[in-house]
Amino acid sequence: MRALEKAGDRAEAGLREALAAGQLSLELRRRIENLLDKLSPASPETLRMLRALEVLENVRTPEARKVLQKLASGVPGARLTREAKAALTRLGRPPSSGK
């Protein structure tokens, strides 16, 4: 549980998938839900990353778009990846599939 908590956003997608898949014991379901509750408030590091994404989106230069594109091809389901994809969509350029 400590390792998952430390992993933060990177573990969130997998935890949500496990909940959605069902067939978990009540104890495991409660542990996952408690862990997700802890992950919900953004850590200072997450806030810094989100602010950096916002700056890249507002700069609107080709270089900034390249950085957003690279971030959008990150860990599927991770918050940074989702937010980078959303920024690209708002900029009018759909994110690539990362292939």
Buried (B, 14 or more C-beta within 10 A) or exposed (E): EEEBEEBBBBBBBBBEEBBEEEEEEEEEBEBBEEBBEEBEEBEEEBEEBBEEBEEBBEEEEEEBBEBBBEBBBBBEBBBBBBBBBBBBEEBEEEBEEEE
